[in-house]
Amino acid sequence: VPTPPSRSARQQRLLHFSNRKWEWCSTLAGGDLLFKEPACAARRSDVEHPDDGLTVFCISCSRVPPLTGIPECDVVCDQGSKVSVMTGAEAEEDIPLGDRKTITDFCYLLDKSKQLFNGLRDLPQYGHKQWQSYFGRTFDVYTKLWKFQQQHRQVLDSRYGLKRWQIGEVASKIGQLYYHYYLRTSETSYLNEAFSFYSAIRQRSYYYQVNKEDRPELVVKKLRYYARYIVVCLLLNKMDLVKVLVKELSEEIEEYTQRFNTEDQLEWNLVLQEVAAFIVADPVVVLNDNNSVVITSNRMLEGSAPPLEQGMVVGQLVLADALIVGNCNNQVKFSELTVDMFRMLQALEREPVNLATQTSKQGTLEPSEKPAKRENPHKYLLYKPTFSQLFTFLSASFKELPANSVLLVYLSATGVFPAGHSDYEGPYDFGGVLTNTNRDVVNGEMVQKRNQAQKEMHCLHPGDLFPFTRKPLFLIVDSSNSSAYKNFSNLFGQPLVSLLSPTVYPKTVQDPSQQGSLFTLFLYSPLLAFSSICGLNSIRQGLWEQAQEFLCKVFRDIGQMITRSRTIDQAFLQFFGDEFLRLILIRFVFCSAVLRLHKLFRESRSFPESYPELPKQETVESSLLQRHILDLAAMLDVHNLFWDDSLETY
């Protein structure tokens, strides 16, 4: 980004005396100056003003009038207000030299930070290295800007006219930087940094005076801040705070729409509806002795994954990249994050650590350039991608995948079914999952409208993934047509596993397309899913903790079943060395065993499948695991919902 030319003293005076601070952009040919009002992009007007040695601004609205030449006193600006003329000499006397330098430095940092921040949207969304240096420069400038306004607040308030909402805007931009850095790095510590700045904005009422100004664009900034703050709180499982923020946002939206009679009222009401549905997506709540809801975290804690037995030989592969794709019709979502995507991204993260910024003293909040590093796989979150977008991100991940690393692809999407069967059934003859398209969806499923010889374009077929099996690939498909992906061929001999959801659920089980899939819920929180299919709406905290402790023992036994099996495919063992993949495999086996024992799940299509197949007698139909499940059911007083004499039943 090129460094802008330095301002003259006259330019800086104009910036100072205009309370609405028209932003200096560049010097035009002939020495004229170009200013523009940054706050209102919808009705932005560019104004040419000669460098005539005079500072010109409107007394009422502080706008620079669109005049050329030297204006007379009491000229009318373009909004019908009178204009005052102040000579350069008078301005020099009003502002001491030291204060002028402070204002100049602040304006430079402010301009530089805006340029860098606006340039973030031009960075590629994929790839690991192209964006890092640019983010580093942006962090550096915002750190200097934040410290500078703290150190020179009195001068900026009195001489520059710095308003609290402008400080809030800087803090909000820093919060956005940390959030986007989290999205690009998957380091959950950055979420805490984003939360620290968003929380400070609310605690210090930076946006409080915005509602008193007759500028709807400033109120929109406040509403967007609330929406971003809610997303961060959701990701940090701060549900109590989310409910408070939603209530405040609702009041702000109501006041905004009544006061300005805007056209975006429906859009903001939709935001409220989405976040309200997101909050109640979990089917079971944990209650303490006071009947208050206890918030539980489902990110990986230390010791969550059962340790490997001493001397056990497993693969040394490490989960490096994950593509999390959400394209289910009508599923609850918020901010391009469906419930299934939300759950899976947390299943692939460690619990974030609390950083010093959260406990820092009032007024000492500062950006931290290097929060504590957490070893999480890098993730791409793709909400309703087109086929070309999905293929681009797949290719980028495949290209940059380090040696001895795994690419995980999670697909939560509507099923696409073929019209019929051909004589030769290849990897493009079973359908797949939907990619983004404007074509009609009938009854939640894409129906093949072409003749049998043609394949659906807006679909990720199993054959589309074949090129990426040249490196270790771990596939999770949650779809009504997940079975299409069991027809894989391991063409290149690399480790390859597909975990596939049930394609049909009993009618008595809640529609998974609305509140999130039961299969993904098992991979995210097995106890939550177990309680859900047993019809429990709430569990006491003591019983929940007791059941979680029992599940840890069950998971250790499942891990031993997998590693001690003599008939299991080696691909499972090659992935078993990674903690995240180990826990997912164990939860998958638990899910399969539970559904096989539950009386409501009788169709084979209601059971999860895998490629390669697991040895059933040694894993999902193990008598030891079945006894564990019945013990857990008895603990929760739902024993009657499961087949007790299961071995005879099969």
Secondary structure, 3 states (H helix, E strand, C coil): CCCCCCCCHHHHHHHHHCCCCCEEEEECHHHCEEEECCCCHHHCCCEEECCCCEEEEECCCCCCCCCCCCCCCCEECCCCCEEEEEEHHHHHHHCCHHHHHHHHHHHHHHHHHHHHHHHHHHCCCCCCCCCHHHHHHHHHHHHHHHHHHHHCHHHHHHHHCCCHHHHHHHHHHHHHHHHHHHHHHCCCHHHHHHHHHHHHHHHCCCCHHHHHCCCHHHHHHHHHHHHHHHHHHHHCCCHHHHHHHHHHHHHHHHHHHHHHCCCCHHHHHHHHHHHHHHHCCCCCEEECCCCCEECCCCCECCCCCCCCCCCCCCCCCEEEEEEEEEECCCCCECCCCEHHHHHHHHHCCECCCCCHHHHCCCCCCCCCCCCCCCCCCEEEEEECCCHHHHHHHHHHHHHHCCCCEEEEEEEEECEEECCCCCCCCCCCCCCEEECCCCCCCECCEEECCCCCCCCCCCEECHHHHHHHHHCCEEEEEECCCHHHHHCCCCCCCCCEEEEECCCCCCCCCCCHHHHCCHHHHHHHCHHHHHHHHCCCCEEEHHHHHHHHHHHHHHHHHHHHHHHHCCCCCHHHHHHCCCHHHHHHHHHHHHHHHHHHHECCCCCHHHCCEEECCCCHHHCCCCHHHHHHHHHHHHHCCCHHHECCCHHHHC
